[in-house]
């Protein structure tokens, strides 16, 4: 049984200093020396071993060396495993669908109602229609009052013998609210109106229709054209950004572009708007109120 004296002797031996020296064999001259103890040796060796183990772990975990460890999968094997897992999930789904299909057929053959229809009936409250109550919100009332105020004096609803009767019966949304700085002048080949407002303002579609052109031209910049019913085509030019692509369906009042200053035939941010009826340009101000 160890005694306190033996423990003190052991600790004293660990702390005892020793000198490691290197001598010249011929002259016995001391070339190098170092003082150390057993405790220092154990500490240095233990620390070095721990650092070495950590370095090996880091090399294996974060470098390609781990692929050389027997039993560790490489990149191709991991990708194959993931692909197989996805395939197995897909197969399970297909098998479940097949089982439900067969079960439905068996139910029909036995004259029973398939489970899918029973669940659907339960989810739809036994097939009984639910009563829905529509309430007009304060925001809806405010929006209606705003639209009625803005369109109260819209030229599209006024009687004018010079207007085209077919267009006079159509309600047009104003593509933009602003100041008309240049009117429709057919003699100068200016087949539309120029409307000035803040850059970046939203341009709206005057009617529902299909976008037949949405892109860039050298003279008119970002341009969008929409085919409407009644042989109508509307064109919106010099935009900074187009929000719809060719072939897109739009509804009346839907945002289609932003006001800009693109193209060579422009001197500032504005919208050049054109309205064509049966291949002939018409004056938009006779049917739409812009200001």
N, C-alpha and C positions, 0 to 999 in steps of 0.2 A: 504494500500500500504506500503510495507516494506521500511524502510529507512536505510541509511548506518549505523546508530547507532544500529538498530536491527540486522543487519548482523554481526556487530562486536561483539555484545553480544552473538549471536549464535556461532560464531567461538570461542569466549572466553570460552563458556560453554563446547565446544568440547575439548578444550585444558586444562581445569581445571583438576588438579591432585586430585585423590581420593586414599585413603588408604584402602585396604582390609586386615583386620587383623583377626587372630584366637586366642581366649583366652581360658585359662584353666578355666572351670566353677567354680571350687572350690577355686583356688588360684588367679584367675584373672590375671594370668601370661600370657604375650603375647607369643604365641608359634610360630606363622608364620604371616608374613605380606608381602604385595605387593603393590607397588604404580602403579597406572594406571590412564588413562584418557578415556573419552568416545571415542575419536578418536582412541586410541590404541585398544580398545575393538572391534570397528567396523572393523579396519584393520585386526586384528587377525581372527575374525569370517569370514570376506569376503575371506581372503586368504585360510583359511581352507576349506571353501565351494568350492572354485575354484579347489583346489588340489583334494578334494573328487570327484568332478564331472569328472576331468581328469582321475583319477584312475578308476572310474566306466566305462568311455568310453573305456579306454585301455583294461580293463578286458573283456568287451563285444566284442571288435573288434578283439582281438588276442588270446582269449581262447575259450574253448568249451561252456562257459556260454551263448554265443549268441544263441545257439540252444534251450535254454529254454525260449527265448523270443517268445511270441505268434506271429505266422505269419512268423517267420524266418525259412527257410528250413534247414533241417539237411543234413549231407553228402550223405545219400542215395537218398534223394529227389533231390539234385543237380545233382548227377550222372544220375538219371532217366531223369531229364530235358535235360541234354546234349545229352543223348542217343536218346531221342525223337526228339530233334532238328535235329540230324544227320539223323534219319529215315525220318523225314519230307522232308529234302533236297533230300534224295535218291528217295523218292516217287515223288517229283516234277520233278526230272530228268527223271524218268521212264515215267511219264505222258507226258512230253514234247516229249520224243522219240516216244511214242505210237501215239501222235497226228501227229507228222511229218510222221510216217509210214502210218497212215490212209490217210493223205493228199496226199502222194505220190501215194497210190493206187487209190484214186479218180482221180488224174491227169492222171494216165495211162488209167483208164477206159474211161475218157472223150477224150482220144487221145492227151493229152497235155504232155509237157515235165515237169517232176518233178522239183521243185525248187532247190533241191540239185544238180542236174546235171547242171542247168543253172548257179548256183553259181560256180560250179567247172569249167565250161567252161570259165567264166569270170576271175577266178583266174589263169587259164592256158593260158590266152591271146587268147581266142577264139580257142584253140586247135592247134594253129600254133606253130611249133617248133621254139625255140629261137636259134639264132646263138651264139655259144660259141667259144671264141678265146683262145687257149692255148698258153701261153708264157713261155719260158724257163728262169727261174730266174738265177741270178748269183750264188746263193747257190746251185742250181741244177747242173749247169755246174761244179762247184768246186767239188761236191760230185762225179759226173761221172768221172772226171779226177782222183780223189783219188782212186776210185774203179778200174779203168783201170790200174793205176800204181801198186796197190797192187797185182792185180791178173794177171799181165802180164806174170809172170813166174810160174803160178800155175801148179803143177804137174798133176792136173786133166785133163789138155788139151794137155799134151805131149804124144807122141807115145811111147809105151813100150810094147813089146811082152809078158812080164811076167804079165801084168795087166789083170784083168778080163774085157773082152770087154764091158760088160753091164755097169760096173762102170766107165769105161774110157769115156763113153759118157754122164755121169752125171756131172753137175756142182755142186760142194759142196762149201758152205760157210765155212770159217775157224771158228771153235767154239771159238778160242782164239788166239791172237797174243802173242807169247812169245818164250821162249827157251825150246827146247825139251831136257830134261836131261836124259830121259830113253826111248829107242826105243821099238818097238814091238819085243818081244822075245818069240816065241811060246814054245820053249823047257823049259823055266822057268815059264811057265803058266802066262806070262805077256802079255795079249792079247790086249794091247793098248799102248798108249804113254803118258808120263808124261810131262806136259807143265808147266813151271814156269813163273809167272808174278806177278804183284803187288796184294796183297790181296784185295779182294772186286771187282776185275775187272769183267765185265759182260761176261757171257758165252752165246754164240749164238747157235741157232739151225742150223745144217748144211743143212737141207732141211725142206720142209713142211711135216707135219705128225700129229700123235696123240700121246699124252703122255700116255704110258701104265703103267708107274710106277713113282711115285714121293713120296719119303719118306726117312726114316732113316734105315740104317743097321749098325751093330756093326763094321764090318771091313771097309766098304767104306763110312760111315757117310751119309751125305745128298746126295742122288743119284737120278738122273732123267733119264728115258729111253724113247726114242721116236721111234714109229713104222712109217717107211717111205714106199713109194712105192718101187717096184722092190725087195721086200723081204729084205729090209734093216732095221736094228735096230742100233741106236746110243745110247751110254751110257756115262753119264757125272757124275764123282764121286768125293768125298771129297769136296763138295761145302760147303760154309758157310750159304747159304740161297737159297731156291727154290722159283722161281717166278711163277711156273705153277703147277696145280694139275692134278692128273690122270684123263684122259678123255678130257683134254683141247686140242683144235686144235691150232697148231702153224704153222707159215709160215717160209720160209727160211730167216735166219738172225735175227729172233726174239729173244729177251732176255728171257732166261729161268732160269738162276741161277747166283750166284756170287761165285767167286773163294774163297776157304777156306782151312781149315786144319782139317776137321772132319773125324772121324773114326780111328780105330786102325792101319790100314795099311798105315800110312802116317808119314813122317818125317818133313814136312813143308808145307806151303801154295802152292798148285799146283792143276792142273786139270788132272785127269786121264781120258783119252778119249778112247773109244773103238768103233769099227765099225764092225758089224756082217752082213754077206751076206748069206742068205739061211741057217742060223744056224751055220755058220762057221766064226771065226774071221779072219779079213783081216788087213793088215798093213795100217793104215790111212795115213802115210807119202807118200805112193805111189799115193795118189789121192788128198791130201790136203796140202797146204803150210802153215805151222804154224809160221814161222819166217819172 
